[in-house]
Amino acid sequence: MRDKIMNYAVIWFIIGCVIRVEAMFMLLPGVVGLIYKERSGLLFFPLSVLFYTIGYVMSRRKPANTRFYAREGYVVVGLSWVVLSCIGAVPFVLSRTIPSPVDAMFEIVSGFTTTGASILKDVEAMPKAYLFWRSFSHWLGGMGILVFVLVILPIAGGHSIHLIRAESTGPQVGKLVPRMQRTAKYLYTMYFVLSVVQLVLLLAFKMPIFDALCDVFGTAGTGGFGIKADSMAGYSNAIQNITTIFMLIFGINFNFFFYICTFRLKSAFGIEEVRWYFAIYFLACIAIFFNLKYTGGEQYPDIHHIAFQVSSVMTSTGYSTVDFDQWPELAKTVLVGIMFTGACAGSTGGGIKVARFVIYFKQASVKMLSMIHPRSVKVVKMDGQRVDDEVLNTVNNFLFIYAIIFAGSMLILACDNMDFTTNFTAVAATLNNIGPGLAGVGPARNFADYSDLSKIVMIFDMLAGRLEIFPMLVLAAPATWRKNG
């Protein structure tokens, strides 16, 4: 049977809407430039007008047919994030704050994908308007720009579920409420309220308002762009502790908060992935604590810093209060391990996701039991419900493609003649949207020394990691663009 012809009109319309939304948000760093009297920050105003005009021309007329399916959903999401990043990089290049187009693209993709990897060697030298823009990109990318577009504009009727599924993280994405636009509103309302609560707490503990806003953007989006050379190390313990707690909160599946807000406590605490998430977090903290206690001596940080770093790495935020590259090997190995585990599905965090690892573990257990008891019938269950075969196939395919991309990226980065630890953790940090790695890309270093080719590879890795790989692959597949599929 011949596949339906792709609905190019609705794709064009949605991307136009995305450009208009990004253009409006560009006014905010322009205002910051005005407040701090930075002439370079005023560039955001004409760029905002220019891109809003382009977006308006693209989306001024809503298509008669707004129906689309999974293929269009993947294409829209992939193209939107590429266009979003290209436009977001323009102010850096034109202002000469980041003159290299590849470096500017790397920085803003790292922002929108909430990775937090940077090519900046002196971050404090950058004007505040541009520091604000790169940090604010975390907040926009954390929940997803298309989710925000759905909040303000019902662009695709009942088929908008394909957009959220393509943009959201994790193996299972569904509606919280019957109408997709209401689901998007619930998600962004929870996201906004939690961000405001954190901001209020940071201000209560005397954090400067500009610093507090950038901290909230990085924490809520689990991105972690620091505006200080030492990331979060120079702030008080109270501010660091607040950030630790909110990094953990934003790494939780947002279904948990929805159930809490609707007083369905049994459903909230019945989410199996959330229980695993906290178990992994506390086990990692305990393992690192004892490793530092019996190996590191008094020169190593206390549980306060351990809790911060585990929270930061596991949720893919990437903030740091210490140079954990100086920790003993076991502690660093644990951190690398939770880089891959990541946060919960349906959160703003990166990584492979706890839900997938739970499914992999249960699949292996079911297989072993079937080998021991061949006549028994065992199925994989999550939260008491059977996991569909389609979901199992998807998570298995994800891991296979993930491994191929990881290995291919490692091979290309190896051409730059960096050491293995640097290359391995650079790919892990970008594909899992973590930020800092170890050795040459550790928390005290950056990604500036890589070649343009390697940076382009890591730009793809960051986009693929944030979009769960498949939208970027669908976008690049020739079959996507054929009339007959």
PLY file of the C-alpha trace (Angstrom):
ply
format ascii 1.0
element vertex 485
property float x
property float y
property float z
element edge 484
property int vertex1
property int vertex2
end_header
0.00 0.00 0.00
1.35 3.42 -0.99
2.22 5.74 1.91
0.50 9.08 2.17
2.35 12.04 0.64
4.12 14.07 3.29
2.24 17.18 4.36
4.91 19.77 3.53
2.53 22.67 4.12
2.03 21.88 7.79
5.77 21.26 8.25
6.51 24.70 6.76
3.82 26.26 8.96
5.07 24.71 12.22
8.69 25.65 11.56
7.51 29.20 10.89
5.76 29.19 14.27
8.95 27.94 15.94
10.98 30.75 14.34
8.44 33.35 15.52
8.61 32.03 19.10
12.42 32.05 19.10
12.44 35.57 17.64
10.19 36.83 20.44
12.44 35.28 23.08
15.44 37.04 21.49
14.05 40.28 22.91
14.96 39.13 26.43
18.78 39.18 26.00
18.31 42.52 24.21
16.66 43.88 27.36
19.56 42.49 29.42
21.91 44.38 27.08
19.97 47.57 27.76
20.05 47.05 31.54
23.80 46.46 31.61
24.48 49.10 28.90
26.10 46.65 26.50
26.00 47.92 22.93
26.62 44.46 21.53
23.46 43.24 23.27
21.32 45.64 21.20
21.97 43.37 18.19
19.24 41.06 19.49
16.52 43.64 18.70
16.98 43.88 14.90
17.62 40.14 14.72
14.37 39.52 16.60
12.45 41.67 14.09
14.15 40.00 11.13
13.49 36.43 12.25
9.96 37.19 13.42
9.21 38.55 9.95
10.60 35.41 8.34
8.59 33.21 10.69
5.46 35.29 10.09
5.77 34.94 6.33
6.14 31.17 6.71
3.18 30.78 9.09
0.83 33.65 8.21
-1.63 31.26 6.61
-2.63 28.07 8.40
-2.80 25.08 6.01
-6.24 23.72 5.17
-4.99 20.24 6.00
-3.25 20.12 9.40
-3.27 16.35 9.69
0.05 14.61 9.86
1.55 11.39 11.13
4.67 10.02 12.77
6.91 10.66 9.76
5.99 14.35 9.64
6.35 14.52 13.41
9.95 13.31 13.28
10.76 15.60 10.35
9.22 18.66 12.02
11.09 18.03 15.27
14.43 17.36 13.58
14.19 20.35 11.24
12.89 22.64 13.98
15.85 21.93 16.23
18.35 22.44 13.40
16.70 25.75 12.38
16.37 26.79 16.04
20.10 26.23 16.56
21.19 27.97 13.34
19.19 31.08 14.23
20.37 30.99 17.85
24.02 30.98 16.72
23.67 34.10 14.53
24.02 36.69 17.37
27.29 35.11 18.53
28.81 35.24 15.05
27.64 38.74 14.11
28.68 40.22 17.46
32.07 38.46 17.21
31.64 37.11 20.73
32.15 33.70 19.09
33.47 34.52 15.60
33.70 30.95 14.30
30.35 29.69 12.91
31.21 26.12 13.95
32.10 27.21 17.49
28.96 29.37 17.72
26.83 26.46 16.50
28.50 24.12 19.00
27.81 26.54 21.87
24.15 27.18 21.07
23.37 23.54 20.23
24.95 22.68 23.57
22.57 25.23 25.09
19.33 24.16 23.40
20.05 20.46 23.89
20.80 21.18 27.57
24.28 19.65 27.24
26.38 22.42 28.74
29.60 21.54 26.91
31.44 24.74 26.00
34.21 25.99 23.73
34.65 29.20 25.75
38.00 29.54 27.47
37.08 32.71 29.39
33.34 32.63 30.01
33.41 35.66 32.32
34.68 37.87 29.47
31.44 37.39 27.52
28.82 40.21 27.72
25.92 39.49 30.03
23.37 39.65 27.20
25.09 36.69 25.53
25.58 34.83 28.79
21.84 35.23 29.35
21.01 33.96 25.84
23.16 30.84 26.13
21.72 30.05 29.59
18.14 30.84 28.55
18.56 28.39 25.66
18.72 25.66 28.34
15.32 26.63 29.69
13.79 26.70 26.20
15.31 23.39 25.17
14.66 21.62 28.47
10.93 21.07 28.07
11.07 21.48 24.31
10.31 24.40 22.04
7.57 22.49 20.18
5.83 21.72 23.47
5.81 25.46 24.13
4.43 26.14 20.64
1.62 23.68 21.36
0.79 25.62 24.53
0.17 28.86 22.68
-1.10 27.53 19.36
-3.10 24.34 18.62
-1.29 23.70 15.38
-2.05 20.11 14.59
-5.28 19.06 16.21
-5.40 15.53 17.57
-2.22 14.58 15.73
0.07 16.79 17.82
0.89 13.74 19.96
3.40 12.87 17.21
5.30 16.10 17.97
5.52 15.47 21.69
6.51 11.84 21.18
9.28 12.85 18.78
10.59 15.66 21.03
10.16 14.14 24.50
12.72 11.96 26.21
12.29 8.30 27.07
10.68 5.18 25.63
7.04 5.89 26.57
5.23 9.16 26.00
1.48 9.59 26.32
-1.14 12.14 27.19
-1.62 13.29 30.77
-5.10 14.54 29.88
-7.31 13.79 26.85
-6.47 16.98 24.91
-2.87 17.28 23.72
-2.77 21.07 24.10
-3.89 20.74 27.74
-1.11 18.19 28.30
1.41 20.68 26.94
-0.02 23.40 29.22
0.23 21.15 32.27
3.85 20.33 31.45
4.91 23.94 30.98
2.92 25.11 34.01
4.75 22.62 36.23
8.05 23.56 34.57
7.45 27.28 35.10
6.22 26.96 38.69
9.20 24.83 39.75
11.54 27.34 38.08
9.95 30.24 39.96
10.17 28.38 43.29
13.87 27.76 42.77
14.43 31.39 41.77
12.71 32.65 44.91
14.81 30.36 47.12
18.07 31.42 45.45
17.19 35.10 45.86
16.27 34.48 49.50
19.84 33.25 50.07
21.32 36.41 48.55
22.28 35.13 45.12
22.50 38.05 42.63
19.43 38.14 40.41
21.33 37.70 37.13
23.27 34.76 38.53
20.07 33.29 39.99
18.22 33.48 36.66
21.08 31.77 34.81
21.30 29.13 37.55
17.56 28.44 37.28
17.73 28.20 33.47
20.58 25.70 33.72
19.00 23.69 36.53
15.46 23.53 35.14
16.72 22.58 31.70
19.41 20.36 33.28
21.89 22.16 31.05
24.57 23.57 33.31
26.19 26.45 31.44
28.15 28.27 34.12
28.58 32.04 34.03
31.63 31.84 36.28
34.97 30.23 35.53
34.53 27.92 38.54
30.91 27.03 37.63
29.07 26.84 41.01
32.09 26.53 43.31
32.11 30.19 44.35
28.58 30.23 45.75
27.53 29.42 49.31
26.72 25.93 50.51
23.06 26.89 50.83
22.84 27.94 47.17
24.67 24.80 46.10
22.28 22.66 48.18
19.23 24.31 46.63
20.68 23.62 43.18
21.37 20.00 44.15
17.74 19.46 45.18
16.28 21.11 42.09
18.61 19.24 39.73
17.22 16.04 41.23
13.65 17.35 40.94
13.99 18.24 37.26
15.44 14.80 36.58
12.17 13.15 37.71
9.48 12.05 35.26
6.97 14.92 35.04
4.12 12.43 35.35
5.16 12.21 39.02
4.44 15.91 39.58
1.19 15.68 37.62
-0.03 12.90 39.91
1.08 14.87 42.98
-0.78 17.99 41.81
-3.93 15.96 41.14
-3.65 14.25 44.57
-3.07 10.81 43.06
-0.29 9.99 45.51
-0.53 6.23 45.02
0.02 6.64 41.27
2.90 9.08 41.87
4.87 6.84 44.21
3.91 3.79 42.18
6.10 4.92 39.26
8.78 2.25 39.25
11.30 4.34 37.32
11.27 7.08 39.98
12.10 4.54 42.71
15.00 3.20 40.65
16.14 6.76 39.94
16.53 7.60 43.62
18.03 4.20 44.41
20.75 4.67 41.79
21.38 8.22 43.02
21.86 7.24 46.66
23.95 4.16 45.81
26.25 6.31 43.66
26.62 8.85 46.47
27.43 6.11 49.00
29.97 4.42 46.71
31.79 7.71 46.01
31.69 8.74 49.68
33.43 5.56 50.86
35.88 5.68 47.95
36.89 9.24 48.85
36.94 8.49 52.57
39.28 5.51 52.34
41.31 6.61 49.31
41.36 10.37 49.09
42.01 11.54 52.61
41.14 14.99 53.90
41.92 16.75 50.60
38.69 15.44 49.06
35.26 17.08 49.47
32.52 16.06 51.84
29.06 14.56 51.22
27.73 18.02 50.32
29.90 18.13 47.20
29.37 14.45 46.44
25.59 14.90 46.50
25.93 17.92 44.20
28.17 16.21 41.64
26.16 12.99 41.50
22.98 15.01 41.05
24.63 17.15 38.38
26.04 14.25 36.36
23.09 11.87 36.69
20.59 14.51 35.59
22.99 15.63 32.82
23.10 19.17 34.22
26.87 19.49 34.25
27.41 22.09 36.98
30.40 21.51 39.23
31.57 22.65 42.65
34.86 20.72 42.52
37.15 19.32 39.86
35.91 15.73 40.05
38.55 14.75 37.49
40.91 14.77 40.49
38.86 12.17 42.35
40.05 8.53 42.65
39.39 6.14 39.77
36.41 4.35 41.37
34.62 7.65 41.98
35.24 8.76 38.39
34.08 5.39 37.08
30.82 5.69 39.02
30.27 9.17 37.55
30.89 7.90 34.02
28.45 5.06 34.68
25.65 7.40 35.71
26.42 9.57 32.67
24.99 6.71 30.64
22.15 5.91 33.04
20.89 9.48 33.03
17.64 10.76 34.49
14.02 9.64 34.14
12.10 9.43 30.90
9.76 12.39 30.50
12.10 14.73 32.39
14.44 17.43 31.14
17.45 15.21 31.90
19.67 13.39 29.41
21.34 9.99 29.22
19.91 6.69 28.02
17.24 7.04 30.75
16.56 4.97 33.85
13.39 3.50 32.30
15.36 1.91 29.48
17.88 0.37 31.88
15.05 -1.05 33.98
13.53 -2.59 30.85
16.92 -3.99 29.76
17.41 -5.53 33.22
13.94 -7.05 33.22
14.34 -8.38 29.70
17.55 -10.12 30.73
15.85 -11.56 33.84
12.90 -12.87 31.80
15.30 -14.45 29.28
17.28 -16.21 32.03
14.10 -17.52 33.66
12.83 -18.83 30.33
16.12 -20.69 29.86
15.79 -22.28 33.31
12.04 -22.96 32.95
11.38 -23.26 29.19
7.63 -23.90 29.61
6.97 -20.89 31.82
5.50 -17.75 30.30
7.12 -14.58 31.56
6.55 -11.01 30.37
8.31 -7.72 31.03
6.25 -5.40 33.24
6.65 -1.78 34.30
4.43 -0.28 37.01
2.42 -3.50 37.02
1.60 -3.22 33.31
2.95 -5.40 30.52
5.44 -3.60 28.28
4.29 -3.88 24.66
6.48 -5.71 22.18
6.66 -2.51 20.12
8.18 -0.65 23.08
10.66 -3.48 23.68
11.72 -3.43 20.03
12.11 0.34 20.12
14.32 0.36 23.23
16.45 -2.46 21.82
16.86 -0.67 18.49
17.71 2.52 20.37
20.60 0.83 22.20
21.96 -0.72 18.98
21.89 2.58 17.06
23.24 4.43 20.10
26.24 2.07 20.18
26.91 2.58 16.46
26.78 6.37 16.76
29.00 6.25 19.85
31.63 4.07 18.13
31.56 6.12 14.92
31.95 9.37 16.85
34.88 7.91 18.79
36.65 6.97 15.55
36.31 10.45 14.10
37.39 12.19 17.31
40.43 9.89 17.47
41.76 11.65 14.36
42.47 14.70 16.56
45.02 12.60 18.47
43.51 13.23 21.90
43.84 10.55 24.57
41.23 7.78 24.88
39.70 9.02 28.14
39.20 12.50 26.69
37.58 11.17 23.49
35.43 8.59 25.26
34.04 11.01 27.81
33.68 13.77 25.18
31.35 11.53 23.18
29.61 10.32 26.36
29.16 13.92 27.52
27.69 15.14 24.22
25.61 12.13 23.20
24.18 11.91 26.74
23.84 15.72 26.98
26.00 15.85 30.13
28.47 18.69 29.54
31.89 18.08 31.10
33.74 14.80 30.78
37.13 13.78 32.12
40.78 14.54 31.31
40.97 17.04 28.42
37.24 17.84 28.63
36.97 17.74 32.43
35.16 20.34 34.55
38.26 22.58 34.57
38.71 22.30 30.77
36.57 22.73 27.63
36.01 21.44 24.08
37.86 24.24 22.25
40.89 22.13 21.26
38.91 19.78 19.02
38.92 20.32 15.25
35.90 21.69 13.40
35.11 18.21 12.07
35.05 16.75 15.56
32.88 19.63 16.78
30.42 19.02 13.93
30.25 15.34 14.94
29.57 16.34 18.54
26.93 18.85 17.38
25.14 15.92 15.73
25.64 13.84 18.87
24.08 16.54 21.06
21.06 16.88 18.79
20.68 13.11 18.46
21.02 12.66 22.22
18.42 15.32 23.03
15.94 14.04 20.42
16.45 10.36 21.27
18.30 9.68 17.99
15.37 8.73 15.73
14.24 12.22 14.56
17.78 12.99 13.33
18.02 9.63 11.55
14.59 10.02 9.95
15.59 13.50 8.81
18.70 12.12 7.10
17.06 9.03 5.57
16.38 9.33 1.78
13.22 7.20 2.18
11.69 9.96 4.32
11.50 12.29 1.33
10.23 9.84 -1.27
6.59 10.20 -2.24
6.02 6.49 -1.76
8.06 6.34 1.47
0 1
1 2
2 3
3 4
4 5
5 6
6 7
7 8
8 9
9 10
10 11
11 12
12 13
13 14
14 15
15 16
16 17
17 18
18 19
19 20
20 21
21 22
22 23
23 24
24 25
25 26
26 27
27 28
28 29
29 30
30 31
31 32
32 33
33 34
34 35
35 36
36 37
37 38
38 39
39 40
40 41
41 42
42 43
43 44
44 45
45 46
46 47
47 48
48 49
49 50
50 51
51 52
52 53
53 54
54 55
55 56
56 57
57 58
58 59
59 60
60 61
61 62
62 63
63 64
64 65
65 66
66 67
67 68
68 69
69 70
70 71
71 72
72 73
73 74
74 75
75 76
76 77
77 78
78 79
79 80
80 81
81 82
82 83
83 84
84 85
85 86
86 87
87 88
88 89
89 90
90 91
91 92
92 93
93 94
94 95
95 96
96 97
97 98
98 99
99 100
100 101
101 102
102 103
103 104
104 105
105 106
106 107
107 108
108 109
109 110
110 111
111 112
112 113
113 114
114 115
115 116
116 117
117 118
118 119
119 120
120 121
121 122
122 123
123 124
124 125
125 126
126 127
127 128
128 129
129 130
130 131
131 132
132 133
133 134
134 135
135 136
136 137
137 138
138 139
139 140
140 141
141 142
142 143
143 144
144 145
145 146
146 147
147 148
148 149
149 150
150 151
151 152
152 153
153 154
154 155
155 156
156 157
157 158
158 159
159 160
160 161
161 162
162 163
163 164
164 165
165 166
166 167
167 168
168 169
169 170
170 171
171 172
172 173
173 174
174 175
175 176
176 177
177 178
178 179
179 180
180 181
181 182
182 183
183 184
184 185
185 186
186 187
187 188
188 189
189 190
190 191
191 192
192 193
193 194
194 195
195 196
196 197
197 198
198 199
199 200
200 201
201 202
202 203
203 204
204 205
205 206
206 207
207 208
208 209
209 210
210 211
211 212
212 213
213 214
214 215
215 216
216 217
217 218
218 219
219 220
220 221
221 222
222 223
223 224
224 225
225 226
226 227
227 228
228 229
229 230
230 231
231 232
232 233
233 234
234 235
235 236
236 237
237 238
238 239
239 240
240 241
241 242
242 243
243 244
244 245
245 246
246 247
247 248
248 249
249 250
250 251
251 252
252 253
253 254
254 255
255 256
256 257
257 258
258 259
259 260
260 261
261 262
262 263
263 264
264 265
265 266
266 267
267 268
268 269
269 270
270 271
271 272
272 273
273 274
274 275
275 276
276 277
277 278
278 279
279 280
280 281
281 282
282 283
283 284
284 285
285 286
286 287
287 288
288 289
289 290
290 291
291 292
292 293
293 294
294 295
295 296
296 297
297 298
298 299
299 300
300 301
301 302
302 303
303 304
304 305
305 306
306 307
307 308
308 309
309 310
310 311
311 312
312 313
313 314
314 315
315 316
316 317
317 318
318 319
319 320
320 321
321 322
322 323
323 324
324 325
325 326
326 327
327 328
328 329
329 330
330 331
331 332
332 333
333 334
334 335
335 336
336 337
337 338
338 339
339 340
340 341
341 342
342 343
343 344
344 345
345 346
346 347
347 348
348 349
349 350
350 351
351 352
352 353
353 354
354 355
355 356
356 357
357 358
358 359
359 360
360 361
361 362
362 363
363 364
364 365
365 366
366 367
367 368
368 369
369 370
370 371
371 372
372 373
373 374
374 375
375 376
376 377
377 378
378 379
379 380
380 381
381 382
382 383
383 384
384 385
385 386
386 387
387 388
388 389
389 390
390 391
391 392
392 393
393 394
394 395
395 396
396 397
397 398
398 399
399 400
400 401
401 402
402 403
403 404
404 405
405 406
406 407
407 408
408 409
409 410
410 411
411 412
412 413
413 414
414 415
415 416
416 417
417 418
418 419
419 420
420 421
421 422
422 423
423 424
424 425
425 426
426 427
427 428
428 429
429 430
430 431
431 432
432 433
433 434
434 435
435 436
436 437
437 438
438 439
439 440
440 441
441 442
442 443
443 444
444 445
445 446
446 447
447 448
448 449
449 450
450 451
451 452
452 453
453 454
454 455
455 456
456 457
457 458
458 459
459 460
460 461
461 462
462 463
463 464
464 465
465 466
466 467
467 468
468 469
469 470
470 471
471 472
472 473
473 474
474 475
475 476
476 477
477 478
478 479
479 480
480 481
481 482
482 483
483 484
